[in-house]
Structures are given as C-alpha cells and as structure tokens.
Amino acid sequence: MGDVNHNSNAGTHRWADRTDFGDGANGLAVAIADARAASRPLIDLTVTNPTRCGFVYDMAALLAAFAVPTALQYQADPLGAPGARQAIADQYYGQRDISISPDRIVLTASTSEAYGYLLRLLCNPGDEFLVPEPSYPLFDLLASMQDVTLVRYPLRLHDGWRVDWEALRACISQRTRAIVVVHPNNPTGHTAEIAEQAMFQAVAAEFKLALIVDEVFLDYPIHDAGPLRSFAGPANVLTFVLSGLSKVLALPQMKLAWTAVCGPESEVEEAVHRLQFIADTFLSVNGPVQMALGSWLPLGADIQQQIRRRVSANLERLDVLLAGSVCSRLPVWAGWSVMVRVPAVMPDQDLAVLLVEHCGVVVHPGSFYGMAAQGWLVLSLIVQQEEFDLGVTRLITGVDRVCNVEPCL
Ligand SMILES: Cc1ncc(COP(=O)(O)O)c(C=O)c1O
C-alpha cells in the first residue's frame, strides 16, 4: 500500500496530497462558464474587484510615485522597506491614535500570504487554528496548503453574529495555536465590539493562543457608524493584525499588505525575529510599490469614501427592491457584502445555478462562506448601481419563480 498513489489526477507523477484540489469546477462555475461560452450576458453580483466597479482613481498621483529614481533601485529588507513600514505606522495607525513601531510591521504581497506566513510561524503540521463560521472561504485552502487543520467556531446569526463563547471554547484542543478574528467579517459585515475584543483576548490568554485579526475591511463602516476600533495597539496576548492595499486603497493589483505584531514585548520580539526569516526566504513584496506607499496612503480617504457611498446607495436600493418580495436581507455594519435571505426550497448552490441559467445573474450561495443552513445568498455591495439594480431585480424575479423554474430574462 505504501507505494500506492492516492491522488485523483496522479498521471505518471507523484503529487503531494495537499495539492489534490480536483478540477476546481463546481456546478456554479460550470453554469457561469457555459453562459459565457454561449455569449449569454450575465450580471455579476459577486464582483468584489474594486478596479472593475467604476471607481475613480487618482491615476496621476498613483503613477507619479513610480516616476522616481528610487523605483529602479532595489534594497532588500526582509520586513519590508523601512519607509513603507514607517508610513503605515504614522499614517494608517497614527491617524487612529495607535502607536506602533515600524519594527513591528511586516510587509507581505497580500493578506492571504500573511496568513500563510503566520500559520508557518505558529503551527506544526496537524496543529489547529480556529476560524469563524461563516466567513471568508479562503481559509480551507490556506489550511490545507500549510498542513494545518482548520476548526470553525460558530457565530450566532440570531444574536447579530456574536460569538458563541461556549462553542468556541469547545473547539480549543491541545493542538490549537491561534484564533482568527475577521473584523469586520466577510460576508456577515458584523464587527467585534469592544467587549467582544476583550473576550477574544481573555480566551487567547487563558489558552496561550495567538490572535490573528483580519482587519482588511476596517475602513468600511456603514452609515457613518464612526471609525471602527482596531485590535492593533497594546495587548496582553500575541496579536497579529492584518490589512493591506487591496481594501485600504482598493488596489488589489498592487500587492502590498501588512501584519502589525502586537502583544507582550518578548513574544513580539520573538515573533518578528522568526517572521523575518520566513519573509527573507521569499522577499515577495514589490519594491516600487513599497516606495510609493507613503504618497499613496493619503489617497485612501477619497477612494474609501467613494466605496462607502456605493455600498450605502446599493443597500438603500436593495431595501426598495426587496420590499414586498419573498426575499429579505440581514443588517450590515461594515464591509462590502450583504446576506440575502431567500426561501430555502433547494440547496443554495442549486439556486445560484438556476439564477445563472434562467435569469442571467450571478450570486454566491451562502454555503460558499460556510453557512450550514439553506436559504442564503451573498451579494457584493460594490457593484455599479445600474448593474446592481438590474441584477437584484432579476434575482427577486428568479426567486419568485423558482418553484416553476420559468426564465425571467
Ligand atoms: C476577510 C478577507 N481577508 C482577506 C482578503 C484578501 O485580501 P488580500 O487581497 O490582501 O489577500 C479578503 C478578500 O476579499 C477578505 O475578504
């Protein structure tokens, strides 16, 4: 048996089990590909790539930052260019009155990459980390690629997505190394309030776990809820706070993210020392983008405002369109997504396929984000307004007719 290759796509090679991803196609992806192959136009209500949503970027200011001699010089620094880390400390955290030394900021190409580094830092193969459910779907792949086990702690829908602390504690084992907090969470759009932040810190301290806090949507509170409180700053437990340009400046293509390491002095020092080796192995962050960061961060206010306005307008429009339909939506406190409740007459994935095939609209099934219950769809709130209107109208018509499966185009 020892020589038998268990992989589905074995061919003549021996592949690592962790890369046995199958063909990656699910029913929804196939339906979308078929519609595109048949040139059937689709309204995509899942677009979260801000560069495709009609926002106005200050192109001159962005590109001017590359037209400097330093853009052609390379100086490797494992943690990232000191000037870029200083800019994050001064401008991003400074404006929130959070004092953090640039020496405790580690740059990566993306927050996804930062997760990879942190799992490498904290976990041996087979160790566990806790993630909220529902949440961002990339965790499964991140875990399998780092040979670690993902354990999901439930959020309570009926309670505004508050953490079920008893259930979270029950998830902790001898092998648990970290708790992930997504603040604000995607797709629920809820945030960890101050009391909940303290509770996460208390549980992490009790079980000697690290906190990994994903704050990529921190700049996107809805309805002038006021600035959201970051986990960065003084902390009694080792805390890694993640953010990056894909949301802060709505520039995912620029590939720059950061991890602010907070907590007890000696643990922070050791963590940064070890992260330095991991980062030095890859040196993945683009040089010119690091050079540009100081002049780019001030541009965040404008693009964030455009996005927050779009999100609010789409939410208002959604409420108008949903009124009187069989669908409803959950409250959203922050972020770029909304969860829509639909009659649970079939698995969400099947409904999403029907909506593509019969109504020409793409939505994500709740199951994509780990929603165990049926009857949930997730929509992006940064879609351009006309498209959003048309897409939601098609969605509602489609759901109304879903039992008869009549085309609604
Ligand atoms: C909660 C959350 N974290 C991280 C990311 C990915 O960010 P990055 O582009 O920096 O990898 C996303 C992407 O949408 C996200 O929703």
The ligand as an SDF file (V2000), in Angstrom:
LIG
                    3D

 16 16  0  0  0  0  0  0  0  0999 V2000
  -11.7650   38.9370    5.0010 C   0  0  0  0  0  0  0  0  0  0  0  0
  -10.7460   38.9840    3.8960 C   0  0  0  0  0  0  0  0  0  0  0  0
   -9.4360   38.9110    4.1880 N   0  0  0  0  0  0  0  0  0  0  0  0
   -8.5100   38.9470    3.2250 C   0  0  0  0  0  0  0  0  0  0  0  0
   -8.8610   39.0780    1.8990 C   0  0  0  0  0  0  0  0  0  0  0  0
   -7.8000   39.0750    0.8470 C   0  0  0  0  0  0  0  0  0  0  0  0
   -7.0220   40.1810    0.8800 O   0  0  0  0  0  0  0  0  0  0  0  0
   -5.6740   40.2270    0.0260 P   0  0  0  0  0  0  0  0  0  0  0  0
   -6.0560   40.6980   -1.3330 O   0  0  0  0  0  0  0  0  0  0  0  0
   -4.8150   41.1960    0.7390 O   0  0  0  0  0  0  0  0  0  0  0  0
   -5.0950   38.8420    0.0300 O   0  0  0  0  0  0  0  0  0  0  0  0
  -10.2030   39.1550    1.5460 C   0  0  0  0  0  0  0  0  0  0  0  0
  -10.5870   39.2880    0.1530 C   0  0  0  0  0  0  0  0  0  0  0  0
  -11.7000   39.6350   -0.2100 O   0  0  0  0  0  0  0  0  0  0  0  0
  -11.1710   39.0990    2.5710 C   0  0  0  0  0  0  0  0  0  0  0  0
  -12.4790   39.1400    2.2830 O   0  0  0  0  0  0  0  0  0  0  0  0
  1  2  1  0
  2  3  1  0
  2 15  2  0
  3  4  2  0
  4  5  1  0
  5  6  1  0
  5 12  2  0
  6  7  1  0
  7  8  1  0
  8  9  2  0
  8 10  1  0
  8 11  1  0
 12 13  1  0
 12 15  1  0
 13 14  2  0
 15 16  1  0
M  END
$$$$
